[in-house]
């Protein structure tokens, strides 16, 4: 019999949806790709286990706290009134419990990985949980979200060299880190256009709300194009094989396509959903180079 979380427990299922666990699983390969690239392919099993646990914990903490911090705003926004914390499908107490579980898992994993992951765990949490407040303070919350995602490949590299921060900095695939940050900032910029009128009414910051649609289009096109170039440059710097290059090029092409598709407001949801494959494809390219070197 196949286990199905949807039928195993309705409460458990709601909490899985609350933290968007499917997005977490789609993003996990990027952590492994960065760890393999940083280590030259020498990632060992116990590191792989705790890297995954740390990423899942941080993601759970970030998603749950974002919903907690934004519940009042979400209740007023027609697009987000159906979110689980707003409708009561998940209670506020339950959301805080999920947040605590995420923090505990992240801190435990950081401690198990070594001293530098543990030292940096608090700054990591700080960057993550302050994201919901960015739009209340300035017009560039997209860059903050990009920085949150950049913690994934950066953190994986630090985990590999957990006792030597200089070695971690030296071996971190910085092109991958920067490409990831710009990718997320880019698609978040065009996604925020869906809330343009609401953000202006509420005084919330975003590039479309603060600087207008024309500027926003230029910003997200530039960010996604630069990210695509950085992803390709990262793979070429590895000297990898044709299969990995093809996967990386496909991920980069999806980025560029989504930037163009989002120019039409009606296609923004489609463009956003297409970006779910970008990190997976780019990571798959790197993983293929280390796991299938003959290809």
C-alpha positions in Angstrom: 0.0 0.0 0.0 1.4 3.4 -1.0 1.5 6.0 1.8 -0.4 9.2 0.9 -0.2 12.2 3.2 -3.5 13.5 1.8 -5.4 10.5 3.3 -3.1 9.6 6.2 -4.1 12.6 8.3 -6.1 15.6 7.2 -4.4 17.7 9.9 -0.9 16.6 8.8 -1.9 17.2 5.2 -2.9 20.8 6.0 0.4 21.5 7.7 2.3 20.1 4.7 0.4 22.4 2.4 0.9 25.3 4.9 4.7 25.1 4.5 4.4 24.3 0.8 6.5 21.1 1.2 6.5 20.5 -2.5 8.4 23.7 -3.1 11.0 22.6 -0.5 11.5 19.3 -2.2 11.9 20.9 -5.6 14.6 23.3 -4.2 16.6 20.7 -2.3 18.7 19.5 -5.3 20.2 23.0 -5.4 21.7 22.5 -2.0 23.2 19.2 -3.0 24.5 20.6 -6.3 26.3 23.4 -4.5 27.7 21.0 -1.9 29.1 18.8 -4.6 30.5 21.7 -6.6 32.1 23.1 -3.5 33.6 19.8 -2.4 34.6 18.6 -5.8 32.2 15.7 -5.6 33.3 14.4 -2.2 30.1 14.9 -0.2 29.6 12.1 2.3 26.4 10.6 3.5 26.1 12.1 6.9 26.7 15.6 5.5 24.1 15.0 2.8 21.5 14.0 5.5 22.1 17.0 7.7 22.3 19.4 4.8 18.8 18.3 3.7 17.5 18.5 7.3 19.0 22.0 7.8 17.4 23.2 4.5 14.0 21.7 5.3 14.1 23.2 8.8 15.0 26.6 7.6 12.4 26.5 4.8 9.7 25.4 7.3 10.6 28.2 9.7 10.7 30.8 7.0 7.4 29.8 5.3 5.5 29.5 8.6 6.8 32.8 9.9 6.0 34.6 6.6 2.4 33.4 7.0 2.3 34.5 10.6 3.7 38.0 9.9 1.5 38.6 6.9 -1.7 37.2 8.2 -3.3 40.6 8.6 -2.2 41.8 5.2 -3.3 38.5 3.6 -6.8 38.8 5.1 -7.3 42.1 3.3 -5.8 41.1 -0.1 -8.4 39.4 -2.4 -5.6 37.2 -3.9 -4.5 35.8 -0.5 -7.8 35.6 1.5 -7.8 31.9 0.9 -4.6 31.2 2.7 -4.8 28.7 5.5 -3.9 30.9 8.4 -6.5 33.4 7.2 -9.3 30.9 6.7 -8.6 29.1 10.0 -7.5 25.8 8.3 -4.4 26.3 10.4 -4.5 28.0 13.7 -2.1 30.7 14.8 -1.0 28.5 17.7 -0.4 25.7 15.2 1.6 28.0 12.9 3.9 29.0 15.8 4.3 25.3 16.6 5.4 24.6 13.1 7.8 27.6 13.2 9.3 26.2 16.4 9.7 22.8 14.8 11.5 24.3 11.8 13.8 26.4 14.0 14.6 23.3 16.2 15.4 21.1 13.2 17.5 23.8 11.6 19.5 24.5 14.7 20.0 20.7 15.4 21.2 20.2 11.9 23.6 23.1 12.0 25.1 21.8 15.2 25.5 18.3 13.7 27.2 19.8 10.6 29.9 21.6 12.6 30.9 24.9 14.3 30.6 27.3 11.5 27.1 26.2 10.4 26.1 26.6 14.1 27.7 30.0 14.5 26.0 31.3 11.3 22.6 29.7 12.1 21.3 32.8 13.9 22.2 35.2 11.1 20.6 32.8 8.7 17.4 32.7 10.7 17.5 36.5 11.0 17.7 37.0 7.2 14.9 34.5 6.7 12.4 35.7 9.2 12.8 39.4 8.5 11.8 39.0 4.9 8.0 39.6 5.5 8.9 43.1 6.9 10.9 44.2 3.9 7.9 45.3 1.9 6.9 47.4 4.9 10.2 49.3 4.9 11.4 49.7 1.3 10.7 49.1 -2.3 13.1 46.2 -3.0 11.8 43.2 -1.0 12.6 41.1 -4.0 16.3 41.4 -3.3 15.7 40.3 0.3 13.9 37.2 -1.0 16.7 36.6 -3.4 19.2 36.8 -0.5 17.1 34.2 1.4 17.3 31.7 -1.4 21.1 32.4 -2.0 21.6 31.1 1.6 20.8 27.6 0.2 23.9 27.1 -2.1 26.0 29.3 0.3 25.0 27.3 3.3 25.6 24.0 1.6 29.2 25.1 0.8 29.8 26.2 4.4 28.4 22.8 5.6 31.1 21.0 3.5 33.9 23.1 5.1 32.2 23.4 8.5 35.5 23.8 10.4 37.2 26.2 8.1 35.3 29.3 7.0 38.2 30.5 4.8 38.1 27.2 2.8 34.3 27.5 2.6 34.6 31.0 1.1 37.3 29.9 -1.3 35.4 26.9 -2.6 31.9 28.4 -2.6 30.5 28.5 -6.2 29.8 32.2 -6.1 28.4 32.4 -9.6 25.8 29.8 -8.5 25.0 31.8 -5.4 24.6 35.1 -7.2 22.7 33.5 -10.0 20.3 32.0 -7.5 19.7 35.3 -5.8 19.0 37.2 -9.0 16.7 34.4 -10.3 14.4 34.5 -7.3 14.5 38.4 -7.1 13.6 38.5 -10.8 10.5 36.2 -10.8 9.4 37.7 -7.5 9.4 41.1 -9.2 7.0 40.1 -11.9 4.9 38.1 -9.4 4.5 41.2 -7.3 2.8 42.9 -10.2 -0.3 40.9 -9.4 -0.7 42.9 -6.2 0.2 46.3 -7.8 -3.1 48.1 -6.9 -3.3 46.5 -3.4 0.3 47.3 -2.6 -0.1 50.9 -3.6 -3.3 51.2 -1.6 -1.6 49.7 1.5 1.7 51.6 1.1 3.6 48.3 0.6 6.9 48.3 -1.3 7.7 46.6 -4.5 9.3 47.6 -7.7 6.0 47.8 -9.7 4.3 49.7 -6.9 7.1 52.2 -6.3 8.5 52.7 -9.7 5.8 51.7 -12.2 5.2 48.9 -14.6 7.7 50.0 -17.2 10.6 50.1 -14.7 9.4 46.7 -13.3 9.6 45.1 -16.7 13.1 46.3 -17.2 14.1 45.2 -13.8 12.8 41.6 -13.9 14.1 41.2 -17.5 17.5 42.3 -16.5 17.6 40.2 -13.4 16.5 37.0 -15.0 18.7 37.4 -18.1 21.8 38.1 -15.8 20.9 35.1 -13.7 20.7 32.9 -16.7 24.1 34.1 -17.9 25.6 33.4 -14.4 24.1 29.9 -14.3 25.7 29.1 -17.7 29.0 30.7 -16.7 29.0 28.7 -13.5 28.6 25.4 -15.4 31.2 26.3 -18.0 33.7 27.2 -15.3 33.2 23.6 -14.0 34.2 22.2 -17.4 31.3 19.8 -17.3 29.9 17.5 -19.9 27.3 18.0 -22.6 24.3 16.5 -20.6 24.9 18.9 -17.7 25.3 21.8 -20.1 22.1 21.0 -21.9 20.2 20.9 -18.6 21.7 24.1 -17.4 21.0 25.8 -20.7 17.4 24.6 -20.6 16.9 26.1 -17.1 18.5 29.3 -18.2 16.2 29.4 -21.3 13.1 28.9 -19.1 14.2 32.0 -17.1 14.5 34.1 -20.2 11.2 32.8 -21.5 9.4 33.6 -18.3 10.7 37.2 -18.3 9.2 37.6 -21.7 6.0 35.8 -20.9 5.4 37.9 -17.8 5.2 41.1 -20.0 1.6 40.0 -20.6 -0.3 40.2 -17.3 -2.4 37.3 -18.1 0.6 35.0 -18.4 2.2 36.0 -15.1 0.9 32.9 -13.2 2.2 30.6 -16.0 5.6 32.4 -16.0 5.8 32.0 -12.2 5.0 28.3 -12.3 7.5 27.7 -15.1 10.2 29.1 -12.8 9.6 26.2 -10.4 11.6 24.1 -12.9 14.6 26.5 -13.2 16.4 25.6 -10.0 15.7 21.9 -10.5 17.2 22.0 -14.0 20.2 24.0 -13.1 20.9 21.7 -10.1 20.3 18.6 -12.2 23.0 19.9 -14.6 25.5 20.1 -11.8 24.5 16.8 -10.3 24.7 15.1 -13.7 28.3 16.3 -14.1 29.3 14.7 -10.8 27.1 11.6 -10.8 27.2 10.8 -14.5 30.7 12.2 -15.5 30.9 10.2 -18.7 27.9 12.2 -20.0 
